[in-house]
Amino acid sequence: MIRKERRMKQAKVLTSTDTRKVLLYITAHKHSARNRAMFLMTTDCGMRVGEVAALRICDVLNSDGSIKDSIRLSAEQTKGNHGRTVVLSQKMQQELHNYLSARFKLKDLLAVTLTDTTRALFATQKNYQRGFSANTLAQHFHHIYKGAGIDGASSHSGRRGFLTNLASKGVSVRVLQELAGHRSLAVTQRYIDVNQTMLQNAVELL
């Protein structure tokens, strides 16, 4: 009974259809480059909303103006005072480049490295230097999901979808644990939502 109640409280796992709907909604509204990048940091990198809010420009930008292939989160930037590394796909590196290019109106980001890169990666109109707090970003995601018509979604939905989608493609739970930054394998397993596609793929192995 307790286990069932826990499942009911978990955030909705985003499907590929949900993701497309959210991206279409984001594209049609202001701050689309920023919101798209923030959203994809959860769905394509499995980052927690607090981690996304804590990102600084220097966390993603190399000294030559290129985008890093991984982000090293300090203990202060992540959960449980436990630093971790977030791996960026080439697609995500391009997304971040596109966002920063739009933000600074530059194709070459080298000039950005000559400015204060310790300021927030994802700035807000109210606080350009510090950006979102974890709470205000969670509320922002709630607004986006509501606008896109995604019921039951929260700021954790992208992270759950990230792990579930990789699990459905055969990525081992041990690798998922590392990508998620979990200390416990059991915690990672709770994030994965077993769906019909995963079950079908399993029996096709016989």
MODELLER restraints for C-alpha pairs under 7 A, 6 or more apart:
rsr = mdl.restraints
at = mdl.atoms
rsr.add(forms.Gaussian(group=physical.xy_distance, feature=features.Distance(at['CA:11:A'], at['CA:152:A']), mean=6.57, stdev=0.5))
rsr.add(forms.Gaussian(group=physical.xy_distance, feature=features.Distance(at['CA:11:A'], at['CA:153:A']), mean=5.69, stdev=0.5))
rsr.add(forms.Gaussian(group=physical.xy_distance, feature=features.Distance(at['CA:11:A'], at['CA:154:A']), mean=5.79, stdev=0.5))
rsr.add(forms.Gaussian(group=physical.xy_distance, feature=features.Distance(at['CA:11:A'], at['CA:156:A']), mean=6.04, stdev=0.5))
rsr.add(forms.Gaussian(group=physical.xy_distance, feature=features.Distance(at['CA:11:A'], at['CA:157:A']), mean=5.31, stdev=0.5))
rsr.add(forms.Gaussian(group=physical.xy_distance, feature=features.Distance(at['CA:12:A'], at['CA:152:A']), mean=5.49, stdev=0.5))
rsr.add(forms.Gaussian(group=physical.xy_distance, feature=features.Distance(at['CA:12:A'], at['CA:153:A']), mean=4.92, stdev=0.5))
rsr.add(forms.Gaussian(group=physical.xy_distance, feature=features.Distance(at['CA:12:A'], at['CA:157:A']), mean=5.39, stdev=0.5))
rsr.add(forms.Gaussian(group=physical.xy_distance, feature=features.Distance(at['CA:13:A'], at['CA:157:A']), mean=5.20, stdev=0.5))
rsr.add(forms.Gaussian(group=physical.xy_distance, feature=features.Distance(at['CA:13:A'], at['CA:160:A']), mean=5.46, stdev=0.5))
rsr.add(forms.Gaussian(group=physical.xy_distance, feature=features.Distance(at['CA:13:A'], at['CA:161:A']), mean=4.76, stdev=0.5))
rsr.add(forms.Gaussian(group=physical.xy_distance, feature=features.Distance(at['CA:14:A'], at['CA:157:A']), mean=5.96, stdev=0.5))
rsr.add(forms.Gaussian(group=physical.xy_distance, feature=features.Distance(at['CA:14:A'], at['CA:158:A']), mean=6.24, stdev=0.5))
rsr.add(forms.Gaussian(group=physical.xy_distance, feature=features.Distance(at['CA:14:A'], at['CA:161:A']), mean=5.01, stdev=0.5))
rsr.add(forms.Gaussian(group=physical.xy_distance, feature=features.Distance(at['CA:15:A'], at['CA:161:A']), mean=6.95, stdev=0.5))
rsr.add(forms.Gaussian(group=physical.xy_distance, feature=features.Distance(at['CA:18:A'], at['CA:150:A']), mean=6.77, stdev=0.5))
rsr.add(forms.Gaussian(group=physical.xy_distance, feature=features.Distance(at['CA:21:A'], at['CA:148:A']), mean=6.09, stdev=0.5))
rsr.add(forms.Gaussian(group=physical.xy_distance, feature=features.Distance(at['CA:22:A'], at['CA:145:A']), mean=6.71, stdev=0.5))
rsr.add(forms.Gaussian(group=physical.xy_distance, feature=features.Distance(at['CA:22:A'], at['CA:148:A']), mean=5.35, stdev=0.5))
rsr.add(forms.Gaussian(group=physical.xy_distance, feature=features.Distance(at['CA:23:A'], at['CA:36:A']), mean=6.63, stdev=0.5))
rsr.add(forms.Gaussian(group=physical.xy_distance, feature=features.Distance(at['CA:25:A'], at['CA:148:A']), mean=5.55, stdev=0.5))
rsr.add(forms.Gaussian(group=physical.xy_distance, feature=features.Distance(at['CA:26:A'], at['CA:32:A']), mean=5.33, stdev=0.5))
rsr.add(forms.Gaussian(group=physical.xy_distance, feature=features.Distance(at['CA:26:A'], at['CA:35:A']), mean=6.56, stdev=0.5))
rsr.add(forms.Gaussian(group=physical.xy_distance, feature=features.Distance(at['CA:26:A'], at['CA:36:A']), mean=6.41, stdev=0.5))
rsr.add(forms.Gaussian(group=physical.xy_distance, feature=features.Distance(at['CA:33:A'], at['CA:99:A']), mean=5.18, stdev=0.5))
rsr.add(forms.Gaussian(group=physical.xy_distance, feature=features.Distance(at['CA:33:A'], at['CA:102:A']), mean=6.95, stdev=0.5))
rsr.add(forms.Gaussian(group=physical.xy_distance, feature=features.Distance(at['CA:34:A'], at['CA:99:A']), mean=5.96, stdev=0.5))
rsr.add(forms.Gaussian(group=physical.xy_distance, feature=features.Distance(at['CA:34:A'], at['CA:122:A']), mean=6.62, stdev=0.5))
rsr.add(forms.Gaussian(group=physical.xy_distance, feature=features.Distance(at['CA:37:A'], at['CA:95:A']), mean=6.22, stdev=0.5))
rsr.add(forms.Gaussian(group=physical.xy_distance, feature=features.Distance(at['CA:37:A'], at['CA:96:A']), mean=6.30, stdev=0.5))
rsr.add(forms.Gaussian(group=physical.xy_distance, feature=features.Distance(at['CA:37:A'], at['CA:99:A']), mean=6.60, stdev=0.5))
rsr.add(forms.Gaussian(group=physical.xy_distance, feature=features.Distance(at['CA:38:A'], at['CA:52:A']), mean=6.80, stdev=0.5))
rsr.add(forms.Gaussian(group=physical.xy_distance, feature=features.Distance(at['CA:41:A'], at['CA:47:A']), mean=5.95, stdev=0.5))
rsr.add(forms.Gaussian(group=physical.xy_distance, feature=features.Distance(at['CA:42:A'], at['CA:48:A']), mean=6.52, stdev=0.5))
rsr.add(forms.Gaussian(group=physical.xy_distance, feature=features.Distance(at['CA:42:A'], at['CA:158:A']), mean=4.79, stdev=0.5))
rsr.add(forms.Gaussian(group=physical.xy_distance, feature=features.Distance(at['CA:42:A'], at['CA:159:A']), mean=5.15, stdev=0.5))
rsr.add(forms.Gaussian(group=physical.xy_distance, feature=features.Distance(at['CA:43:A'], at['CA:158:A']), mean=4.28, stdev=0.5))
rsr.add(forms.Gaussian(group=physical.xy_distance, feature=features.Distance(at['CA:43:A'], at['CA:159:A']), mean=5.67, stdev=0.5))
rsr.add(forms.Gaussian(group=physical.xy_distance, feature=features.Distance(at['CA:43:A'], at['CA:161:A']), mean=6.30, stdev=0.5))
rsr.add(forms.Gaussian(group=physical.xy_distance, feature=features.Distance(at['CA:43:A'], at['CA:162:A']), mean=5.00, stdev=0.5))
rsr.add(forms.Gaussian(group=physical.xy_distance, feature=features.Distance(at['CA:44:A'], at['CA:162:A']), mean=6.05, stdev=0.5))
rsr.add(forms.Gaussian(group=physical.xy_distance, feature=features.Distance(at['CA:45:A'], at['CA:86:A']), mean=6.79, stdev=0.5))
rsr.add(forms.Gaussian(group=physical.xy_distance, feature=features.Distance(at['CA:45:A'], at['CA:87:A']), mean=6.92, stdev=0.5))
rsr.add(forms.Gaussian(group=physical.xy_distance, feature=features.Distance(at['CA:45:A'], at['CA:88:A']), mean=6.64, stdev=0.5))
rsr.add(forms.Gaussian(group=physical.xy_distance, feature=features.Distance(at['CA:46:A'], at['CA:158:A']), mean=6.78, stdev=0.5))
rsr.add(forms.Gaussian(group=physical.xy_distance, feature=features.Distance(at['CA:46:A'], at['CA:159:A']), mean=4.30, stdev=0.5))
rsr.add(forms.Gaussian(group=physical.xy_distance, feature=features.Distance(at['CA:46:A'], at['CA:162:A']), mean=5.41, stdev=0.5))
rsr.add(forms.Gaussian(group=physical.xy_distance, feature=features.Distance(at['CA:46:A'], at['CA:180:A']), mean=6.22, stdev=0.5))
rsr.add(forms.Gaussian(group=physical.xy_distance, feature=features.Distance(at['CA:47:A'], at['CA:159:A']), mean=6.09, stdev=0.5))
rsr.add(forms.Gaussian(group=physical.xy_distance, feature=features.Distance(at['CA:48:A'], at['CA:156:A']), mean=6.75, stdev=0.5))
rsr.add(forms.Gaussian(group=physical.xy_distance, feature=features.Distance(at['CA:48:A'], at['CA:159:A']), mean=6.64, stdev=0.5))
rsr.add(forms.Gaussian(group=physical.xy_distance, feature=features.Distance(at['CA:49:A'], at['CA:134:A']), mean=6.12, stdev=0.5))
rsr.add(forms.Gaussian(group=physical.xy_distance, feature=features.Distance(at['CA:49:A'], at['CA:137:A']), mean=6.78, stdev=0.5))
rsr.add(forms.Gaussian(group=physical.xy_distance, feature=features.Distance(at['CA:49:A'], at['CA:138:A']), mean=6.41, stdev=0.5))
rsr.add(forms.Gaussian(group=physical.xy_distance, feature=features.Distance(at['CA:49:A'], at['CA:155:A']), mean=6.17, stdev=0.5))
rsr.add(forms.Gaussian(group=physical.xy_distance, feature=features.Distance(at['CA:50:A'], at['CA:134:A']), mean=4.34, stdev=0.5))
rsr.add(forms.Gaussian(group=physical.xy_distance, feature=features.Distance(at['CA:51:A'], at['CA:77:A']), mean=5.71, stdev=0.5))
rsr.add(forms.Gaussian(group=physical.xy_distance, feature=features.Distance(at['CA:51:A'], at['CA:78:A']), mean=5.45, stdev=0.5))
rsr.add(forms.Gaussian(group=physical.xy_distance, feature=features.Distance(at['CA:53:A'], at['CA:132:A']), mean=5.38, stdev=0.5))
rsr.add(forms.Gaussian(group=physical.xy_distance, feature=features.Distance(at['CA:53:A'], at['CA:133:A']), mean=5.79, stdev=0.5))
rsr.add(forms.Gaussian(group=physical.xy_distance, feature=features.Distance(at['CA:53:A'], at['CA:134:A']), mean=5.61, stdev=0.5))
rsr.add(forms.Gaussian(group=physical.xy_distance, feature=features.Distance(at['CA:53:A'], at['CA:137:A']), mean=6.68, stdev=0.5))
rsr.add(forms.Gaussian(group=physical.xy_distance, feature=features.Distance(at['CA:54:A'], at['CA:77:A']), mean=5.61, stdev=0.5))
rsr.add(forms.Gaussian(group=physical.xy_distance, feature=features.Distance(at['CA:55:A'], at['CA:120:A']), mean=6.11, stdev=0.5))
rsr.add(forms.Gaussian(group=physical.xy_distance, feature=features.Distance(at['CA:55:A'], at['CA:121:A']), mean=5.54, stdev=0.5))
rsr.add(forms.Gaussian(group=physical.xy_distance, feature=features.Distance(at['CA:56:A'], at['CA:117:A']), mean=6.81, stdev=0.5))
rsr.add(forms.Gaussian(group=physical.xy_distance, feature=features.Distance(at['CA:56:A'], at['CA:118:A']), mean=5.47, stdev=0.5))
rsr.add(forms.Gaussian(group=physical.xy_distance, feature=features.Distance(at['CA:56:A'], at['CA:119:A']), mean=5.50, stdev=0.5))
rsr.add(forms.Gaussian(group=physical.xy_distance, feature=features.Distance(at['CA:56:A'], at['CA:120:A']), mean=4.39, stdev=0.5))
rsr.add(forms.Gaussian(group=physical.xy_distance, feature=features.Distance(at['CA:56:A'], at['CA:121:A']), mean=4.44, stdev=0.5))
rsr.add(forms.Gaussian(group=physical.xy_distance, feature=features.Distance(at['CA:57:A'], at['CA:117:A']), mean=4.96, stdev=0.5))
rsr.add(forms.Gaussian(group=physical.xy_distance, feature=features.Distance(at['CA:57:A'], at['CA:118:A']), mean=6.06, stdev=0.5))
rsr.add(forms.Gaussian(group=physical.xy_distance, feature=features.Distance(at['CA:57:A'], at['CA:119:A']), mean=6.30, stdev=0.5))
rsr.add(forms.Gaussian(group=physical.xy_distance, feature=features.Distance(at['CA:57:A'], at['CA:120:A']), mean=6.10, stdev=0.5))
rsr.add(forms.Gaussian(group=physical.xy_distance, feature=features.Distance(at['CA:57:A'], at['CA:121:A']), mean=4.50, stdev=0.5))
rsr.add(forms.Gaussian(group=physical.xy_distance, feature=features.Distance(at['CA:58:A'], at['CA:117:A']), mean=4.99, stdev=0.5))
rsr.add(forms.Gaussian(group=physical.xy_distance, feature=features.Distance(at['CA:58:A'], at['CA:118:A']), mean=5.87, stdev=0.5))
rsr.add(forms.Gaussian(group=physical.xy_distance, feature=features.Distance(at['CA:59:A'], at['CA:71:A']), mean=5.94, stdev=0.5))
rsr.add(forms.Gaussian(group=physical.xy_distance, feature=features.Distance(at['CA:60:A'], at['CA:67:A']), mean=5.66, stdev=0.5))
rsr.add(forms.Gaussian(group=physical.xy_distance, feature=features.Distance(at['CA:60:A'], at['CA:68:A']), mean=5.29, stdev=0.5))
rsr.add(forms.Gaussian(group=physical.xy_distance, feature=features.Distance(at['CA:60:A'], at['CA:71:A']), mean=6.19, stdev=0.5))
rsr.add(forms.Gaussian(group=physical.xy_distance, feature=features.Distance(at['CA:61:A'], at['CA:67:A']), mean=4.81, stdev=0.5))
rsr.add(forms.Gaussian(group=physical.xy_distance, feature=features.Distance(at['CA:61:A'], at['CA:68:A']), mean=5.79, stdev=0.5))
rsr.add(forms.Gaussian(group=physical.xy_distance, feature=features.Distance(at['CA:62:A'], at['CA:68:A']), mean=5.86, stdev=0.5))
rsr.add(forms.Gaussian(group=physical.xy_distance, feature=features.Distance(at['CA:63:A'], at['CA:113:A']), mean=6.10, stdev=0.5))
rsr.add(forms.Gaussian(group=physical.xy_distance, feature=features.Distance(at['CA:64:A'], at['CA:110:A']), mean=5.65, stdev=0.5))
rsr.add(forms.Gaussian(group=physical.xy_distance, feature=features.Distance(at['CA:65:A'], at['CA:108:A']), mean=6.92, stdev=0.5))
rsr.add(forms.Gaussian(group=physical.xy_distance, feature=features.Distance(at['CA:65:A'], at['CA:109:A']), mean=4.64, stdev=0.5))
rsr.add(forms.Gaussian(group=physical.xy_distance, feature=features.Distance(at['CA:65:A'], at['CA:110:A']), mean=3.98, stdev=0.5))
rsr.add(forms.Gaussian(group=physical.xy_distance, feature=features.Distance(at['CA:65:A'], at['CA:113:A']), mean=6.36, stdev=0.5))
rsr.add(forms.Gaussian(group=physical.xy_distance, feature=features.Distance(at['CA:67:A'], at['CA:93:A']), mean=5.83, stdev=0.5))
rsr.add(forms.Gaussian(group=physical.xy_distance, feature=features.Distance(at['CA:67:A'], at['CA:97:A']), mean=6.59, stdev=0.5))
rsr.add(forms.Gaussian(group=physical.xy_distance, feature=features.Distance(at['CA:69:A'], at['CA:87:A']), mean=6.35, stdev=0.5))
rsr.add(forms.Gaussian(group=physical.xy_distance, feature=features.Distance(at['CA:69:A'], at['CA:88:A']), mean=5.11, stdev=0.5))
rsr.add(forms.Gaussian(group=physical.xy_distance, feature=features.Distance(at['CA:69:A'], at['CA:89:A']), mean=6.97, stdev=0.5))
rsr.add(forms.Gaussian(group=physical.xy_distance, feature=features.Distance(at['CA:69:A'], at['CA:93:A']), mean=6.86, stdev=0.5))
rsr.add(forms.Gaussian(group=physical.xy_distance, feature=features.Distance(at['CA:70:A'], at['CA:85:A']), mean=6.62, stdev=0.5))
rsr.add(forms.Gaussian(group=physical.xy_distance, feature=features.Distance(at['CA:70:A'], at['CA:86:A']), mean=5.46, stdev=0.5))
rsr.add(forms.Gaussian(group=physical.xy_distance, feature=features.Distance(at['CA:70:A'], at['CA:87:A']), mean=4.34, stdev=0.5))
rsr.add(forms.Gaussian(group=physical.xy_distance, feature=features.Distance(at['CA:70:A'], at['CA:88:A']), mean=5.11, stdev=0.5))
rsr.add(forms.Gaussian(group=physical.xy_distance, feature=features.Distance(at['CA:71:A'], at['CA:85:A']), mean=5.56, stdev=0.5))
rsr.add(forms.Gaussian(group=physical.xy_distance, feature=features.Distance(at['CA:71:A'], at['CA:86:A']), mean=4.96, stdev=0.5))
rsr.add(forms.Gaussian(group=physical.xy_distance, feature=features.Distance(at['CA:71:A'], at['CA:87:A']), mean=6.44, stdev=0.5))
rsr.add(forms.Gaussian(group=physical.xy_distance, feature=features.Distance(at['CA:72:A'], at['CA:84:A']), mean=6.05, stdev=0.5))
rsr.add(forms.Gaussian(group=physical.xy_distance, feature=features.Distance(at['CA:72:A'], at['CA:85:A']), mean=4.52, stdev=0.5))
rsr.add(forms.Gaussian(group=physical.xy_distance, feature=features.Distance(at['CA:72:A'], at['CA:86:A']), mean=6.41, stdev=0.5))
rsr.add(forms.Gaussian(group=physical.xy_distance, feature=features.Distance(at['CA:73:A'], at['CA:83:A']), mean=5.36, stdev=0.5))
rsr.add(forms.Gaussian(group=physical.xy_distance, feature=features.Distance(at['CA:73:A'], at['CA:84:A']), mean=5.31, stdev=0.5))
rsr.add(forms.Gaussian(group=physical.xy_distance, feature=features.Distance(at['CA:73:A'], at['CA:85:A']), mean=5.94, stdev=0.5))
rsr.add(forms.Gaussian(group=physical.xy_distance, feature=features.Distance(at['CA:74:A'], at['CA:83:A']), mean=4.58, stdev=0.5))
rsr.add(forms.Gaussian(group=physical.xy_distance, feature=features.Distance(at['CA:74:A'], at['CA:84:A']), mean=6.90, stdev=0.5))
rsr.add(forms.Gaussian(group=physical.xy_distance, feature=features.Distance(at['CA:75:A'], at['CA:81:A']), mean=4.30, stdev=0.5))
rsr.add(forms.Gaussian(group=physical.xy_distance, feature=features.Distance(at['CA:75:A'], at['CA:82:A']), mean=4.66, stdev=0.5))
rsr.add(forms.Gaussian(group=physical.xy_distance, feature=features.Distance(at['CA:75:A'], at['CA:83:A']), mean=4.12, stdev=0.5))
rsr.add(forms.Gaussian(group=physical.xy_distance, feature=features.Distance(at['CA:84:A'], at['CA:181:A']), mean=6.05, stdev=0.5))
rsr.add(forms.Gaussian(group=physical.xy_distance, feature=features.Distance(at['CA:86:A'], at['CA:179:A']), mean=6.75, stdev=0.5))
rsr.add(forms.Gaussian(group=physical.xy_distance, feature=features.Distance(at['CA:101:A'], at['CA:107:A']), mean=5.47, stdev=0.5))
rsr.add(forms.Gaussian(group=physical.xy_distance, feature=features.Distance(at['CA:101:A'], at['CA:109:A']), mean=6.86, stdev=0.5))
rsr.add(forms.Gaussian(group=physical.xy_distance, feature=features.Distance(at['CA:119:A'], at['CA:129:A']), mean=5.06, stdev=0.5))
rsr.add(forms.Gaussian(group=physical.xy_distance, feature=features.Distance(at['CA:119:A'], at['CA:130:A']), mean=6.06, stdev=0.5))
rsr.add(forms.Gaussian(group=physical.xy_distance, feature=features.Distance(at['CA:120:A'], at['CA:129:A']), mean=5.73, stdev=0.5))
rsr.add(forms.Gaussian(group=physical.xy_distance, feature=features.Distance(at['CA:120:A'], at['CA:130:A']), mean=5.12, stdev=0.5))
rsr.add(forms.Gaussian(group=physical.xy_distance, feature=features.Distance(at['CA:120:A'], at['CA:131:A']), mean=5.29, stdev=0.5))
rsr.add(forms.Gaussian(group=physical.xy_distance, feature=features.Distance(at['CA:122:A'], at['CA:131:A']), mean=5.83, stdev=0.5))
rsr.add(forms.Gaussian(group=physical.xy_distance, feature=features.Distance(at['CA:123:A'], at['CA:129:A']), mean=6.65, stdev=0.5))
rsr.add(forms.Gaussian(group=physical.xy_distance, feature=features.Distance(at['CA:123:A'], at['CA:130:A']), mean=6.87, stdev=0.5))
rsr.add(forms.Gaussian(group=physical.xy_distance, feature=features.Distance(at['CA:123:A'], at['CA:131:A']), mean=4.22, stdev=0.5))
rsr.add(forms.Gaussian(group=physical.xy_distance, feature=features.Distance(at['CA:123:A'], at['CA:132:A']), mean=6.84, stdev=0.5))
rsr.add(forms.Gaussian(group=physical.xy_distance, feature=features.Distance(at['CA:124:A'], at['CA:131:A']), mean=5.10, stdev=0.5))
rsr.add(forms.Gaussian(group=physical.xy_distance, feature=features.Distance(at['CA:124:A'], at['CA:132:A']), mean=6.55, stdev=0.5))
rsr.add(forms.Gaussian(group=physical.xy_distance, feature=features.Distance(at['CA:138:A'], at['CA:155:A']), mean=5.32, stdev=0.5))
rsr.add(forms.Gaussian(group=physical.xy_distance, feature=features.Distance(at['CA:141:A'], at['CA:154:A']), mean=6.87, stdev=0.5))
rsr.add(forms.Gaussian(group=physical.xy_distance, feature=features.Distance(at['CA:141:A'], at['CA:155:A']), mean=5.59, stdev=0.5))
rsr.add(forms.Gaussian(group=physical.xy_distance, feature=features.Distance(at['CA:142:A'], at['CA:154:A']), mean=5.83, stdev=0.5))
rsr.add(forms.Gaussian(group=physical.xy_distance, feature=features.Distance(at['CA:142:A'], at['CA:155:A']), mean=6.66, stdev=0.5))
rsr.add(forms.Gaussian(group=physical.xy_distance, feature=features.Distance(at['CA:145:A'], at['CA:153:A']), mean=6.46, stdev=0.5))
rsr.add(forms.Gaussian(group=physical.xy_distance, feature=features.Distance(at['CA:160:A'], at['CA:191:A']), mean=5.56, stdev=0.5))
rsr.add(forms.Gaussian(group=physical.xy_distance, feature=features.Distance(at['CA:160:A'], at['CA:192:A']), mean=6.58, stdev=0.5))
rsr.add(forms.Gaussian(group=physical.xy_distance, feature=features.Distance(at['CA:163:A'], at['CA:176:A']), mean=6.51, stdev=0.5))
rsr.add(forms.Gaussian(group=physical.xy_distance, feature=features.Distance(at['CA:163:A'], at['CA:191:A']), mean=6.88, stdev=0.5))
rsr.add(forms.Gaussian(group=physical.xy_distance, feature=features.Distance(at['CA:163:A'], at['CA:192:A']), mean=6.01, stdev=0.5))
rsr.add(forms.Gaussian(group=physical.xy_distance, feature=features.Distance(at['CA:164:A'], at['CA:192:A']), mean=4.66, stdev=0.5))
rsr.add(forms.Gaussian(group=physical.xy_distance, feature=features.Distance(at['CA:164:A'], at['CA:193:A']), mean=5.71, stdev=0.5))
rsr.add(forms.Gaussian(group=physical.xy_distance, feature=features.Distance(at['CA:168:A'], at['CA:198:A']), mean=5.15, stdev=0.5))
rsr.add(forms.Gaussian(group=physical.xy_distance, feature=features.Distance(at['CA:174:A'], at['CA:185:A']), mean=6.98, stdev=0.5))
rsr.add(forms.Gaussian(group=physical.xy_distance, feature=features.Distance(at['CA:177:A'], at['CA:185:A']), mean=6.06, stdev=0.5))
rsr.add(forms.Gaussian(group=physical.xy_distance, feature=features.Distance(at['CA:177:A'], at['CA:188:A']), mean=5.59, stdev=0.5))
rsr.add(forms.Gaussian(group=physical.xy_distance, feature=features.Distance(at['CA:182:A'], at['CA:188:A']), mean=6.52, stdev=0.5))
